[in-house]
Amino acid sequence: MQKTIIFIFISIIYVNGQSVLINEFMSKNESTIQDKDGDFSDWIELYNTSDSIINLLDYNLSDDKDNLNQWSFPDITILPHSYLLIFCSDKNRTETNELHTNFKISSSGEKLYLSNNMEILLDETPSVNLSTDESYARILDGDPRWVVTNSPTTNSSNTFSTGIYNSHPSGFYENSFHLELIKLNNNQQIYYTLNGEIPTEKSILYTGPIEITNNSKTVCSISEIPTTPLFGPPELHDFVWDTPNLVYKSNVIRYAAFEDANRKSEVYSRTYFVDPEISTKYEMPIVSIITDSINLFDHDLGIYIPGQRFDNNEWTATPQGNYLNRGDLWERDVHISFFNNEGGLNCETNAGMRMRGYSSLRYPQKSFTIYFRSEYGMNELTYPILRNPNVEKYKRIVFRNSGNDFPSTHFRDAMLQEIINGMDLEKQDFHFLQPSGRSNQT
């Protein structure tokens, strides 16, 4: 009899717990909702899917799966089909008139966990990076599908006037799959591109799931555009561009919702690597940068080629090119994704890109800087890209071709920075990255 009672008791706790879910959260709240201190704190919304009142005493929220009881609820109930808002402010308050956890949510993305008073995991969210005042929400209350939205619904039903659900996050896939996009407003239509262009109402109309396959053997186009002059003085031959032997390509898709020929949603961008051997192909972290090819390779506007500036000036101390142009007019919008070498998506966001350097820009592979600005998305990247444990926030990062060491060892800068490590001198940190290959025709 005792065993039967214990078994029934545990079962009831588990069923009730499963009825409470994380329904929505925001990791970069700047104007959506204030706490009682007047602060715009991160927040999580819970939803009770059941017809019963549920007491959350000693239930837990956490951003660390190895520490599920990171923050525990006080004696508080959540009514049937109702919501409970918890601020993730690091203030650690359990007054029932306003709850505050002892942690914040990383805007670059991390999973969140809800567990019961026996530390049984009840719910966990996907990891997603969010821009200012965007929330990540179930497309309907309690629905297993999630969507990024700039119309958060704190303490109210998840009904959205815009937004697009995506069935597959960016990452590695061993087999082909069908990508499903669901519009949240029936008055709108989804248009998408597969070549890095920003979608317009003249792009491809979404009418059903899109097949995403291994395209690594498709014909190259952009990778065959020269990034250095093809004629000039004899020293040009020391660094002249040459046709690449192999370009391993990923899939990129950009999509948005439109109504009456006007874009009504943000532009969503995703990168997919499809290959049966993809999990063992790379030994270093991977970066994917998506942009319209015009931004890099157009004769007049492209920042990565000799282009019009070379036509006008040709040679001075170094070959002239559009890559030497500076200022706001020569910053290009991109979408950047950071993956680990196993294909896990660490973070992604929209950003700006400018060329960097002078004489080293004569080499085929060139240095550039990525700028994080609020007009693109996140105004800073909060993620430990480099190995320095004391730095996790970045306003900009530099992708270097190793400067004038490019045609030689390609790692001399990194080696010298390591040599002075421990000398109480300011130094640059580094991380070797594997760029993803992509060839598009625009």
C-alpha positions as CSV (number, residue, x, y, z in Angstrom):
1,M,0.0,0.0,0.0
2,Q,2.8,2.4,0.8
3,K,4.4,1.8,-2.5
4,T,1.2,2.5,-4.3
5,I,0.6,5.7,-2.5
6,I,4.1,7.0,-3.3
7,F,3.7,6.0,-6.9
8,I,0.4,7.9,-7.2
9,F,1.9,10.9,-5.5
10,I,4.9,11.2,-7.8
11,S,2.7,10.7,-10.9
12,I,0.4,13.6,-9.9
13,I,3.3,15.9,-9.4
14,Y,4.7,15.0,-12.8
15,V,1.4,15.5,-14.6
16,N,0.8,18.8,-13.0
17,G,4.3,19.9,-13.7
18,Q,4.0,19.1,-17.3
19,S,1.0,21.4,-17.5
20,V,3.2,24.4,-16.8
21,L,5.4,25.5,-19.7
22,I,7.8,28.3,-20.5
23,N,5.6,30.2,-23.0
24,E,7.7,33.3,-24.0
25,F,10.9,35.0,-22.9
26,M,12.9,38.2,-23.7
27,S,16.7,38.6,-23.2
28,K,17.2,42.2,-24.3
29,N,14.3,44.3,-22.8
30,E,14.9,48.0,-23.4
31,S,11.3,49.4,-23.7
32,T,8.8,46.6,-23.5
33,I,8.0,46.3,-19.8
34,Q,9.5,47.8,-16.6
35,D,9.8,46.1,-13.2
36,K,8.9,47.9,-10.0
37,D,12.3,49.5,-9.8
38,G,11.8,51.1,-13.1
39,D,14.4,48.8,-14.8
40,F,13.9,47.0,-18.1
41,S,14.9,43.5,-17.0
42,D,14.9,40.2,-19.0
43,W,11.8,38.2,-18.4
44,I,10.2,34.7,-18.7
45,E,6.5,34.0,-19.0
46,L,5.0,30.7,-17.8
47,Y,1.7,29.3,-18.9
48,N,-0.6,26.8,-17.2
49,T,-2.1,24.7,-19.9
50,S,-4.3,22.7,-17.5
51,D,-7.8,23.3,-15.9
52,S,-6.3,23.2,-12.4
53,I,-4.6,25.7,-10.1
54,I,-0.9,24.7,-9.7
55,N,1.3,25.6,-6.8
56,L,4.9,26.3,-7.9
57,L,6.5,26.1,-4.4
58,D,10.1,25.0,-4.9
59,Y,9.8,24.6,-8.6
60,N,12.9,25.9,-10.4
61,L,14.1,28.1,-13.2
62,S,17.7,27.9,-14.5
63,D,19.9,28.7,-17.5
64,D,22.3,25.8,-16.5
65,K,21.2,22.2,-17.0
66,D,23.7,21.0,-14.5
67,N,22.2,23.3,-11.9
68,L,18.4,23.0,-12.3
69,N,17.6,24.4,-8.9
70,Q,19.5,27.6,-9.6
71,W,16.5,29.7,-8.6
72,S,13.4,28.4,-6.8
73,F,9.8,29.7,-6.7
74,P,8.2,30.7,-3.4
75,D,4.7,29.6,-2.4
76,I,2.8,31.0,-5.4
77,T,0.1,29.6,-7.6
78,I,-0.7,29.9,-11.3
79,L,-4.4,29.8,-12.3
80,P,-5.7,27.5,-15.0
81,H,-4.9,28.8,-18.6
82,S,-3.2,31.8,-17.1
83,Y,0.3,33.4,-17.1
84,L,3.0,34.2,-14.7
85,L,5.8,36.7,-15.4
86,I,9.2,36.4,-13.8
87,F,11.9,39.0,-14.3
88,C,15.4,37.6,-15.0
89,S,17.3,40.5,-13.4
90,D,19.9,38.8,-11.2
91,K,18.1,40.6,-8.2
92,N,17.0,37.4,-6.7
93,R,13.7,38.3,-5.1
94,T,10.9,36.0,-4.1
95,E,8.2,38.5,-3.0
96,T,5.1,37.1,-4.6
97,N,4.0,40.5,-6.0
98,E,7.1,40.5,-8.3
99,L,9.5,37.7,-8.9
100,H,13.1,38.1,-9.9
101,T,15.6,35.3,-10.6
102,N,19.3,35.3,-9.6
103,F,20.4,35.2,-13.2
104,K,20.0,37.0,-16.5
105,I,19.3,35.6,-20.0
106,S,22.1,35.9,-22.6
107,S,20.9,37.8,-25.6
108,S,23.3,35.8,-27.7
109,G,21.3,32.7,-26.9
110,E,21.1,30.0,-24.1
111,K,18.6,27.4,-23.1
112,L,16.3,28.0,-20.2
113,Y,15.0,25.1,-17.9
114,L,11.9,24.7,-15.8
115,S,11.9,21.8,-13.2
116,N,9.6,20.7,-10.4
117,N,10.3,20.5,-6.7
118,M,12.0,17.0,-7.3
119,E,14.3,18.6,-9.9
120,I,12.6,16.7,-12.7
121,L,13.0,18.6,-15.9
122,L,9.6,19.8,-17.1
123,D,10.4,22.1,-20.0
124,E,13.4,23.6,-21.8
125,T,13.5,26.3,-24.5
126,P,15.6,26.4,-27.6
127,S,18.7,28.6,-27.6
128,V,18.2,31.7,-29.6
129,N,19.8,35.1,-29.9
130,L,17.4,38.1,-29.8
131,S,17.7,41.7,-30.8
132,T,16.4,44.6,-28.7
133,D,12.7,44.1,-27.5
134,E,12.3,40.9,-29.5
135,S,10.8,37.9,-27.7
136,Y,10.9,34.2,-28.4
137,A,7.4,32.8,-28.1
138,R,5.4,29.7,-28.8
139,I,3.3,30.5,-31.9
140,L,0.2,29.6,-29.8
141,D,0.0,29.2,-26.0
142,G,1.6,25.8,-25.2
143,D,2.4,25.0,-28.8
144,P,5.7,23.2,-29.4
145,R,6.7,25.5,-32.2
146,W,8.5,28.8,-31.5
147,V,8.9,32.1,-33.3
148,V,10.9,35.3,-32.9
149,T,8.6,38.3,-32.7
150,N,8.9,42.0,-32.2
151,S,5.4,42.1,-30.8
152,P,5.8,40.5,-27.4
153,T,2.6,39.4,-25.5
154,T,3.5,39.6,-21.8
155,N,0.8,38.1,-19.5
156,S,-1.5,37.6,-22.5
157,S,-2.3,35.1,-25.2
158,N,0.3,34.5,-27.9
159,T,-1.5,35.9,-30.9
160,F,0.8,37.7,-33.4
161,S,0.1,40.1,-36.2
162,T,3.3,39.1,-38.0
163,G,6.2,36.7,-37.8
164,I,7.3,33.4,-39.4
165,Y,7.8,30.0,-37.9
166,N,10.8,28.1,-39.2
167,S,11.0,24.3,-38.7
168,H,14.8,24.0,-38.8
169,P,17.5,26.2,-37.1
170,S,20.7,26.9,-38.8
171,G,23.2,24.1,-38.5
172,F,24.6,20.8,-39.7
173,Y,22.3,18.2,-41.2
174,E,23.4,14.7,-42.5
175,N,20.4,14.3,-44.7
176,S,18.3,16.4,-47.0
177,F,15.1,17.8,-45.4
178,H,12.1,19.9,-46.1
179,L,12.1,23.4,-44.6
180,E,8.7,24.5,-43.4
181,L,7.8,28.2,-43.0
182,I,4.5,29.2,-41.4
183,K,3.2,32.7,-41.5
184,L,1.4,33.9,-38.4
185,N,-0.8,36.4,-40.2
186,N,-3.0,34.9,-42.9
187,N,-3.2,38.2,-44.8
188,Q,0.5,38.0,-45.5
189,Q,2.7,36.0,-47.9
190,I,6.2,34.7,-47.5
191,Y,8.8,35.5,-50.2
192,Y,12.3,34.0,-50.0
193,T,15.7,33.9,-51.8
194,L,18.4,31.2,-52.0
195,N,21.3,33.4,-53.1
196,G,21.9,35.8,-50.3
197,E,19.7,38.6,-51.7
198,I,17.2,40.5,-49.4
199,P,13.8,39.1,-50.4
200,T,11.2,41.4,-52.0
201,E,7.7,40.8,-53.4
202,K,9.5,39.9,-56.6
203,S,11.4,37.0,-55.0
204,I,10.2,33.4,-54.8
205,L,6.8,33.0,-53.4
206,Y,6.6,30.3,-50.6
207,T,3.9,27.8,-51.5
208,G,5.1,24.7,-49.6
209,P,8.1,23.1,-47.8
210,I,11.4,23.8,-49.4
211,E,13.8,20.9,-50.1
212,I,17.2,21.6,-48.6
213,T,19.9,19.3,-50.0
214,N,23.6,18.8,-50.3
215,N,24.6,21.4,-52.9
216,S,28.4,21.2,-52.5
217,K,28.9,20.1,-56.1
218,T,26.7,22.8,-57.7
219,V,28.4,25.1,-60.2
220,C,30.5,27.9,-58.6
221,S,30.0,31.5,-59.7
222,I,31.0,34.1,-57.1
223,S,34.0,32.2,-55.9
224,E,35.5,32.7,-59.4
225,I,35.3,36.5,-59.2
226,P,38.9,37.9,-58.9
227,T,39.6,39.8,-55.7
228,T,43.0,41.3,-56.9
229,P,44.0,42.9,-60.2
230,L,44.9,40.5,-63.0
231,F,47.5,42.8,-64.6
232,G,50.2,45.1,-63.2
233,P,54.0,45.3,-62.3
234,P,56.0,42.1,-61.7
235,E,55.4,42.0,-58.0
236,L,51.7,41.4,-58.6
237,H,52.6,37.8,-59.3
238,D,53.6,37.3,-55.7
239,F,50.0,37.7,-54.6
240,V,47.7,37.5,-57.6
241,W,44.3,35.9,-57.3
242,D,44.0,32.4,-58.6
243,T,40.9,30.3,-59.3
244,P,40.1,28.2,-56.2
245,N,40.4,24.4,-56.7
246,L,37.5,23.5,-54.3
247,V,34.7,25.5,-52.8
248,Y,32.5,23.6,-50.3
249,K,29.1,25.3,-50.3
250,S,26.4,25.6,-47.8
251,N,22.7,26.5,-48.3
252,V,21.4,29.9,-47.4
253,I,17.8,31.1,-47.3
254,R,16.5,34.6,-46.5
255,Y,12.7,35.1,-46.1
256,A,10.2,37.7,-44.9
257,A,6.5,38.3,-44.7
258,F,4.8,40.8,-47.2
259,E,1.4,42.4,-47.5
260,D,0.3,44.6,-50.3
261,A,3.9,44.6,-51.7
262,N,5.2,45.9,-48.4
263,R,7.5,44.0,-46.1
264,K,5.8,43.4,-42.7
265,S,8.4,41.4,-40.9
266,E,12.1,41.4,-40.3
267,V,14.3,39.5,-42.8
268,Y,15.2,36.1,-41.5
269,S,18.4,34.4,-42.5
270,R,19.5,30.8,-42.1
271,T,22.5,28.7,-43.1
272,Y,22.3,24.9,-43.6
273,F,25.2,22.4,-44.2
274,V,23.9,19.2,-45.6
275,D,26.3,16.2,-46.0
276,P,26.4,12.6,-44.6
277,E,29.9,13.3,-43.4
278,I,29.4,16.9,-42.2
279,S,29.9,16.1,-38.5
280,T,33.5,15.1,-39.1
281,K,34.4,17.5,-41.9
282,Y,35.6,20.5,-39.8
283,E,38.1,20.7,-37.0
284,M,37.6,24.3,-36.2
285,P,34.6,26.6,-35.4
286,I,32.8,27.9,-38.5
287,V,31.5,31.3,-39.4
288,S,28.8,31.9,-42.0
289,I,28.4,35.4,-43.4
290,I,25.3,36.0,-45.6
291,T,25.0,39.1,-47.7
292,D,23.9,40.1,-51.2
293,S,26.8,39.5,-53.6
294,I,26.5,43.0,-54.8
295,N,27.7,44.2,-51.5
296,L,31.0,42.5,-52.0
297,F,31.5,41.9,-55.8
298,D,29.6,44.6,-57.7
299,H,32.0,46.7,-59.9
300,D,30.9,50.0,-58.4
301,L,29.6,49.0,-55.0
302,G,31.4,45.9,-54.0
303,I,33.9,46.3,-51.2
304,Y,35.9,43.2,-51.7
305,I,37.3,43.7,-55.3
306,P,39.4,46.2,-57.2
307,G,36.4,47.5,-59.1
308,Q,35.8,51.1,-60.0
309,R,38.6,52.5,-57.8
310,F,41.2,50.4,-59.6
311,D,39.8,51.5,-62.9
312,N,40.3,55.2,-61.8
313,N,43.7,54.9,-60.1
314,E,45.2,51.5,-60.8
315,W,48.6,51.3,-59.0
316,T,50.2,53.5,-56.4
317,A,52.3,51.9,-53.6
318,T,49.7,49.1,-53.6
319,P,47.0,48.2,-56.1
320,Q,44.0,50.5,-55.7
321,G,40.6,49.0,-55.2
322,N,37.1,49.4,-53.7
323,Y,38.5,47.6,-50.7
324,L,40.4,50.7,-49.7
325,N,37.3,52.9,-49.5
326,R,36.4,54.0,-46.0
327,G,33.5,55.4,-44.0
328,D,29.8,54.8,-43.5
329,L,29.0,54.7,-47.2
330,W,31.3,51.6,-47.5
331,E,29.8,49.6,-44.7
332,R,27.6,46.7,-45.8
333,D,24.9,44.8,-44.0
334,V,25.5,41.1,-43.3
335,H,24.0,38.3,-41.3
336,I,26.7,36.4,-39.3
337,S,26.4,33.0,-37.7
338,F,28.9,31.3,-35.4
339,F,28.9,27.5,-35.2
340,N,31.1,25.1,-33.3
341,N,32.9,22.4,-35.3
342,E,30.1,20.0,-34.6
343,G,27.5,22.2,-36.2
344,G,25.9,23.6,-33.1
345,L,24.7,27.2,-33.6
346,N,26.4,29.3,-30.9
347,C,24.9,32.7,-32.0
348,E,23.8,34.7,-35.0
349,T,22.7,38.2,-35.7
350,N,22.6,40.9,-38.3
351,A,25.6,43.3,-38.4
352,G,27.7,45.6,-40.5
353,M,30.9,44.8,-42.4
354,R,33.8,47.1,-43.4
355,M,37.2,46.3,-45.0
356,R,40.3,46.6,-42.8
357,G,44.0,47.2,-43.6
358,Y,45.8,48.8,-46.4
359,S,48.7,47.0,-48.1
360,S,47.5,43.6,-46.9
361,L,44.3,44.2,-48.8
362,R,46.2,43.4,-52.0
363,Y,46.0,39.7,-51.1
364,P,43.2,37.6,-52.4
365,Q,41.9,36.9,-48.9
366,K,41.3,40.2,-47.1
367,S,40.7,41.4,-43.5
368,F,37.4,42.9,-42.5
369,T,35.7,44.2,-39.3
370,I,32.2,43.2,-38.2
371,Y,30.3,45.9,-36.3
372,F,27.4,45.1,-34.0
373,R,24.9,48.0,-34.0
374,S,21.3,48.4,-32.8
375,E,20.1,49.4,-36.2
376,Y,21.1,45.9,-37.5
377,G,20.1,43.9,-34.4
378,M,22.2,43.4,-31.3
379,N,24.2,46.5,-30.3
380,E,26.9,44.1,-28.9
381,L,27.6,40.5,-29.1
382,T,27.5,38.7,-25.8
383,Y,29.3,35.5,-26.4
384,P,32.7,34.2,-25.4
385,I,34.1,34.1,-29.0
386,L,37.8,34.3,-27.8
387,R,39.5,32.3,-25.1
388,N,39.7,35.2,-22.7
389,P,37.3,34.4,-19.8
390,N,37.0,38.0,-18.8
391,V,35.7,39.3,-22.1
392,E,32.3,38.1,-23.3
393,K,30.9,41.3,-24.9
394,Y,32.0,42.7,-28.2
395,K,31.1,45.8,-30.1
396,R,33.2,44.7,-33.1
397,I,35.4,41.8,-34.1
398,V,38.2,41.6,-36.7
399,F,38.6,38.8,-39.2
400,R,42.3,39.0,-40.2
401,N,44.1,37.5,-43.1
402,S,47.3,37.7,-41.0
403,G,48.3,40.9,-42.6
404,N,51.5,40.9,-44.7
405,D,52.2,37.4,-43.3
406,F,49.4,36.1,-45.5
407,P,51.6,34.5,-48.2
408,S,53.9,32.9,-45.6
409,T,53.0,31.2,-42.3
410,H,49.6,32.8,-41.8
411,F,49.8,32.5,-38.1
412,R,52.8,34.7,-37.1
413,D,50.5,37.4,-35.5
414,A,48.9,34.8,-33.3
415,M,52.2,33.3,-32.3
416,L,53.7,36.6,-31.3
417,Q,50.7,37.4,-29.2
418,E,51.1,34.1,-27.4
419,I,54.8,34.8,-26.8
420,I,54.1,38.1,-24.9
421,N,51.3,36.4,-22.9
422,G,52.0,36.8,-19.2
423,M,54.3,39.9,-19.6
424,D,51.7,42.3,-18.2
425,L,51.3,43.9,-21.6
426,E,48.1,44.6,-23.5
427,K,47.7,42.0,-26.2
428,Q,45.3,40.8,-28.9
429,D,43.5,37.6,-28.5
430,F,42.7,35.3,-31.3
431,H,40.7,32.3,-32.4
432,F,41.2,30.3,-35.6
433,L,37.9,30.0,-37.6
434,Q,36.8,28.0,-40.6
435,P,34.9,30.2,-43.0
436,S,31.9,28.5,-44.7
437,G,32.1,28.4,-48.5
438,R,29.2,29.8,-50.5
439,S,28.9,30.5,-54.2
440,N,25.8,32.3,-55.4
441,Q,24.7,33.8,-58.6
442,T,23.0,37.2,-58.4
